[in-house]
């Protein structure tokens, strides 16, 4: 009989997503916009419009915590299905 590691058992039991998330502190790893990165990492509003900072903080926190694209579908956030060549990408089953 093959002995399975604890990690293999966790992945087989569906807890693998939790284990993978625990390996990194943040889901968001890179930014294309320096102002958004500064807001996310330090809370600095430099580089973003101050009137947008509160909403951007909430969106970045939600994005960082999301495990599925549908987790971003909060009222008023405008999540929509992709169209054209990207249609179907990001579906969460």
NUBASE-231810 format. One line per 8 residues: their letters; for each residue y, x, z of N, C-alpha, C, O, CB. Coordinates in nm, 2 decimals. Each point is the difference from the previous one (the first is absolute). Glycine has a CB too. Layout:
! residues N
a = Y,X,Z,Y,X,Z,Y,X,Z,Y,X,Z,Y,X,Z | ...
***
This chain:
! residues 93
xxxxxxxx = -0.12,0.08,0.00,0.12,-0.08,0.00,0.12,0.09,0.00,0.01,0.10,0.07,-0.13,-0.29,0.05 | 0.22,0.15,-0.20,0.13,0.08,-0.01,0.09,-0.04,0.11,0.02,-0.12,0.03,-0.05,0.14,-0.28 | 0.09,0.08,0.31,0.09,-0.02,0.11,0.14,-0.01,-0.06,0.04,0.09,-0.07,-0.18,0.03,0.24 | 0.21,-0.23,-0.14,0.14,-0.02,-0.05,0.10,0.04,0.10,-0.02,-0.01,0.12,-0.06,-0.18,-0.26 | 0.19,0.25,0.09,0.10,0.05,0.08,0.08,-0.12,0.05,-0.01,-0.11,-0.06,0.03,0.33,-0.06 | 0.06,-0.21,0.23,0.08,-0.11,0.05,0.10,-0.04,-0.10,0.02,-0.12,-0.02,-0.04,0.21,0.25 | 0.08,0.00,-0.31,0.09,-0.04,-0.11,-0.06,-0.08,-0.10,0.06,-0.10,-0.05,0.06,0.31,0.09 | -0.25,-0.18,-0.08,-0.07,-0.07,-0.10,-0.03,-0.14,0.05,0.02,-0.10,-0.08,-0.12,0.30,-0.01
xxxxxxxx = 0.07,-0.22,0.22,-0.03,-0.13,0.05,0.13,-0.08,0.01,0.00,-0.12,-0.03,-0.18,0.21,0.16 | 0.30,-0.03,-0.10,0.12,-0.07,0.00,0.04,-0.05,-0.14,0.04,-0.11,-0.01,0.03,0.25,0.21 | -0.09,-0.05,-0.30,0.03,-0.04,-0.13,-0.09,-0.11,-0.05,0.05,-0.10,-0.06,0.03,0.33,0.01 | -0.21,-0.22,0.09,-0.09,-0.11,-0.05,0.03,-0.13,0.07,-0.03,-0.11,-0.05,-0.14,0.29,0.01 | 0.22,-0.17,0.16,0.03,-0.13,0.08,0.13,-0.06,-0.04,0.04,-0.11,0.06,-0.18,0.20,0.13 | 0.22,-0.03,-0.28,0.13,-0.06,-0.04,0.11,0.06,0.08,0.12,-0.03,-0.02,-0.23,-0.18,-0.04 | 0.08,0.30,0.16,0.11,0.06,0.08,0.05,0.12,-0.07,0.09,0.07,0.06,-0.19,-0.16,0.15 | 0.06,0.12,-0.32,0.04,0.12,-0.07,0.15,0.00,-0.03,0.06,0.11,0.00,-0.28,-0.09,-0.10
xxxxxxxx = 0.27,-0.14,0.07,0.15,-0.01,-0.03,0.08,0.04,0.12,0.10,0.07,-0.01,-0.14,-0.25,-0.15 | -0.01,0.14,0.28,0.07,0.04,0.12,-0.01,0.15,0.02,0.10,0.06,0.04,-0.15,-0.28,0.06 | -0.06,0.28,-0.12,-0.02,0.14,0.02,0.09,0.08,-0.10,0.06,0.10,0.04,-0.30,-0.14,0.04 | 0.25,-0.01,-0.20,0.08,0.07,-0.10,0.15,-0.01,0.04,0.07,0.10,-0.02,-0.24,-0.15,-0.16 | 0.21,-0.06,0.23,0.14,-0.02,0.04,0.03,0.09,0.12,0.11,0.05,0.00,-0.11,-0.29,-0.09 | -0.09,0.26,0.17,0.02,0.08,0.12,0.01,0.15,-0.03,0.06,0.07,0.08,-0.18,-0.24,0.05 | 0.08,0.21,-0.25,0.00,0.14,-0.04,0.14,0.04,-0.03,0.04,0.12,0.01,-0.27,-0.14,-0.10 | 0.32,-0.07,0.05,0.14,0.04,-0.04,0.09,-0.09,0.09,-0.02,-0.11,0.02,-0.05,0.18,-0.26
xxxxxxxx = 0.18,-0.01,0.27,0.10,-0.07,0.09,0.07,-0.11,-0.08,0.03,-0.10,0.05,0.00,0.31,0.08 | 0.01,-0.18,-0.26,0.07,-0.09,-0.08,-0.08,-0.03,-0.13,-0.06,0.09,-0.05,0.28,-0.01,0.15 | -0.21,-0.20,-0.14,-0.06,-0.04,-0.13,0.09,0.05,-0.11,-0.05,0.05,-0.10,-0.06,-0.25,0.19 | 0.24,0.19,-0.07,0.10,0.05,-0.10,0.00,0.15,0.01,0.03,0.05,0.11,0.11,-0.27,-0.10 | -0.17,0.29,-0.12,0.00,0.14,0.00,0.11,0.07,-0.07,0.04,0.11,0.04,-0.28,-0.13,-0.02 | 0.28,-0.04,-0.13,0.11,0.06,-0.08,0.10,-0.10,-0.04,-0.02,-0.12,0.00,-0.14,0.29,-0.09 | 0.28,-0.13,0.06,0.11,-0.08,-0.04,0.07,0.05,-0.12,0.01,0.13,-0.02,0.03,-0.19,0.26 | 0.00,-0.03,-0.33,0.08,0.04,-0.12,0.15,0.00,0.03,0.08,0.06,-0.07,-0.26,-0.15,-0.08
xxxxxxxx = 0.22,0.03,0.26,0.14,-0.02,0.04,0.02,0.07,0.14,-0.06,-0.04,0.10,0.08,-0.18,-0.24 | 0.07,0.32,0.14,0.02,0.08,0.12,0.06,-0.09,0.11,-0.03,0.02,0.12,0.06,0.19,-0.26 | 0.06,-0.30,0.10,0.06,-0.09,0.10,-0.10,-0.09,0.07,0.01,-0.02,0.13,0.20,0.03,-0.26 | -0.31,-0.06,0.06,-0.11,-0.08,0.06,-0.08,0.08,0.09,-0.05,-0.04,0.11,0.05,-0.11,-0.31 | -0.03,0.27,0.16,-0.08,0.09,0.08,0.07,0.03,0.13,-0.07,0.00,0.11,-0.03,0.10,-0.32 | 0.23,-0.07,0.21,0.07,0.03,0.12,0.00,-0.12,0.09,-0.01,0.01,0.12,0.15,0.15,-0.24 | -0.12,-0.28,0.06,0.00,-0.12,0.08,-0.13,-0.02,0.07,-0.01,-0.04,0.12,0.18,-0.06,-0.28 | -0.28,0.12,0.09,-0.14,-0.02,0.05,-0.03,0.10,0.11,-0.05,-0.03,0.10,-0.02,-0.06,-0.32
xxxxxxxx = 0.10,0.22,0.19,-0.05,0.10,0.09,0.09,0.02,0.12,-0.04,0.03,0.11,-0.06,0.08,-0.30 | 0.24,-0.12,0.17,0.09,0.03,0.11,0.09,-0.12,0.04,0.06,0.01,0.11,-0.06,0.22,-0.19 | 0.00,-0.33,0.00,0.09,-0.12,0.03,0.14,0.02,-0.05,0.09,-0.08,0.02,-0.22,0.04,0.18 | 0.16,0.15,-0.27,0.13,0.03,-0.05,0.03,-0.09,-0.12,-0.08,-0.02,-0.09,0.06,0.26,0.16 | 0.14,-0.30,-0.07,0.05,-0.09,-0.10,0.06,0.08,-0.12,0.04,-0.06,-0.10,0.00,-0.12,0.27 | -0.02,0.31,-0.15,0.06,0.08,-0.11,-0.09,-0.01,-0.12,-0.12,0.02,0.00,0.22,0.14,0.16 | -0.04,-0.20,-0.27,-0.08,-0.01,-0.13,-0.04,-0.14,-0.04,-0.05,-0.02,-0.11,-0.03,0.25,0.16 | 0.11,-0.32,0.04,-0.03,-0.14,-0.03,0.12,-0.08,0.04,0.08,0.04,0.09,-0.33,-0.02,-0.05
xxxxxxxx = 0.27,-0.14,-0.10,0.12,-0.08,0.04,-0.03,-0.06,0.14,-0.10,-0.05,0.03,0.14,-0.01,-0.27 | 0.06,0.09,0.33,-0.02,-0.05,0.14,-0.04,-0.15,0.02,-0.07,-0.04,0.09,0.23,0.22,-0.03 | -0.10,-0.26,-0.15,-0.03,-0.14,0.00,-0.15,-0.03,-0.03,-0.05,-0.11,0.03,0.29,0.06,-0.09 | -0.31,0.14,-0.01,-0.14,-0.02,-0.04,-0.09,0.07,0.10,-0.12,-0.03,0.00,0.19,0.02,-0.23 | -0.02,0.09,0.32,-0.09,0.08,0.09,-0.10,-0.08,0.09,-0.11,0.03,0.01,0.30,0.13,-0.01 | -0.14,-0.27,0.05,-0.09,-0.08,0.09,-0.12,-0.06,-0.08,-0.11,0.01,0.05,0.31,-0.07,0.09 | -0.17,0.00,-0.25,-0.10,-0.05,-0.09,-0.10,0.11,-0.05,-0.12,-0.02,0.00,0.27,-0.17,-0.06 | -0.09,0.30,0.02,-0.08,0.11,-0.05,-0.10,0.05,0.11,-0.11,0.03,-0.03,0.29,0.03,-0.13
xxxxxxxx = -0.13,-0.05,0.28,-0.08,0.05,0.12,-0.12,-0.10,0.01,-0.11,0.05,0.02,0.31,0.05,0.10 | -0.17,-0.23,-0.12,-0.11,-0.09,0.02,-0.10,0.01,-0.12,-0.12,-0.01,0.03,0.27,-0.15,0.09 | -0.10,0.17,-0.24,-0.09,0.01,-0.11,-0.09,0.13,0.00,-0.11,0.00,-0.03,0.28,-0.14,-0.10 | -0.10,0.25,0.17,-0.08,0.13,0.00,-0.10,-0.01,0.11,-0.11,0.06,-0.01,0.31,0.06,-0.07 | -0.17,-0.18,0.20,-0.10,-0.01,0.11,-0.11,-0.09,-0.05,-0.12,0.04,0.03,0.30,-0.01,0.14 | -0.15,-0.14,-0.24,-0.11,-0.08,-0.04,-0.09,0.07,-0.11,-0.12,-0.01,0.00,0.27,-0.19,0.05 | -0.08,0.27,-0.14,-0.08,0.07,-0.10,-0.09,0.11,0.06,-0.11,0.02,-0.04,0.30,-0.06,-0.12 | -0.14,0.11,0.26,-0.07,0.10,0.07,-0.12,-0.06,0.07,-0.11,0.06,0.01,0.31,0.08,0.02
xxxxxxxx = -0.19,-0.26,0.03,-0.11,-0.07,0.07,-0.10,-0.07,-0.09,-0.11,-0.04,0.04,0.27,0.02,0.15 | -0.12,-0.01,-0.31,-0.08,-0.08,-0.09,-0.13,0.07,-0.04,-0.01,0.12,-0.02,0.22,-0.22,-0.07 | -0.31,0.02,0.08,-0.13,0.05,-0.04,-0.04,-0.06,-0.13,-0.09,0.05,-0.07,0.02,-0.02,0.30 | 0.13,-0.14,-0.27,-0.02,-0.07,-0.13,0.13,-0.04,-0.06,0.10,-0.02,0.07,-0.32,-0.07,0.01 | 0.23,0.08,-0.21,0.13,-0.04,-0.07,0.05,-0.13,0.06,0.12,-0.02,0.01,-0.19,0.14,-0.22 | -0.02,-0.22,0.24,0.04,-0.13,0.05,0.07,0.01,0.13,0.07,-0.09,0.04,-0.26,-0.01,-0.16 | 0.18,0.21,0.19,0.07,0.02,0.13,0.15,0.01,-0.02,0.08,-0.01,0.10,-0.28,0.13,-0.01 | 0.24,-0.09,-0.21,0.14,0.01,-0.03,0.06,-0.14,-0.05,0.12,0.00,-0.03,-0.15,0.24,-0.03
xxxxxxxx = -0.05,-0.34,0.05,0.05,-0.13,-0.05,0.07,-0.09,0.10,-0.04,-0.11,0.02,-0.15,0.13,-0.17 | 0.28,0.04,0.23,0.07,-0.08,0.09,0.11,-0.09,-0.07,0.05,0.04,-0.10,-0.09,0.14,0.28 | 0.07,-0.29,-0.12,0.10,-0.09,-0.06,0.14,0.07,-0.03,0.05,0.07,0.09,-0.16,-0.26,0.03 | 0.16,0.17,-0.24,0.12,0.06,-0.03,0.00,0.14,-0.05,0.10,0.06,-0.04,-0.01,-0.20,0.20 | -0.21,0.20,-0.17,-0.01,0.14,-0.04,-0.03,0.02,-0.15,0.00,0.11,-0.05,-0.08,-0.06,0.28 | 0.05,-0.16,-0.30,-0.02,0.00,-0.14,-0.12,0.07,-0.05,0.00,0.05,-0.12,0.24,-0.05,0.11 | -0.35,0.00,0.08,-0.13,0.06,-0.05,-0.04,-0.09,-0.11,-0.01,-0.12,0.01,-0.05,0.22,0.22 | 0.02,-0.03,-0.34,-0.05,-0.08,-0.12,-0.11,0.08,-0.07,-0.02,0.12,0.02,0.25,-0.22,-0.05
xxxxxxxx = -0.31,0.03,-0.04,-0.11,0.06,-0.08,0.05,0.09,-0.10,0.11,-0.03,-0.07,-0.25,-0.17,0.11 | 0.07,0.31,-0.07,0.04,0.09,-0.10,-0.03,-0.06,-0.14,-0.09,-0.08,-0.01,0.05,0.28,0.17 | 0.12,-0.16,-0.26,-0.02,-0.05,-0.13,-0.02,0.11,-0.10,0.02,0.12,0.03,0.12,-0.32,0.02 | -0.18,0.16,-0.17,-0.02,0.10,-0.11,-0.12,0.09,0.03,-0.10,-0.04,0.04,0.35,0.03,-0.08 | -0.23,0.14,0.01,-0.11,0.10,0.01,-0.04,0.02,0.15,-0.12,0.04,0.02,0.21,0.08,-0.22 | -0.01,-0.16,0.29,-0.03,0.02,0.15,-0.06,-0.12,0.06,-0.03,0.00,0.12,0.21,0.16,-0.11 | -0.20,-0.27,-0.09,-0.05,-0.13,0.05,-0.14,0.03,0.07,-0.08,0.07,-0.06,0.21,-0.20,-0.12 | -0.15,0.07,0.30,-0.12,0.02,0.07,-0.01,0.12,0.09,-0.09,0.00,0.09,-0.01,-0.11,-0.28
xxxxx = 0.19,0.21,0.17,-0.01,0.11,0.09,0.06,-0.04,0.14,0.09,-0.08,0.01,-0.07,0.24,-0.21 | -0.08,-0.10,0.30,0.05,-0.03,0.14,-0.06,-0.13,0.06,0.05,-0.04,0.10,0.15,0.16,-0.16 | -0.29,-0.18,-0.01,-0.06,-0.12,0.06,-0.08,0.03,0.12,-0.06,0.11,0.00,0.05,-0.22,-0.23 | 0.01,0.02,0.32,-0.07,0.03,0.13,-0.12,-0.08,0.02,-0.04,-0.04,0.11,0.25,0.10,-0.01 | -0.28,-0.09,-0.21,-0.13,-0.07,0.01,0.00,-0.14,0.02,-0.11,-0.06,0.01,0.04,0.26,0.07
***
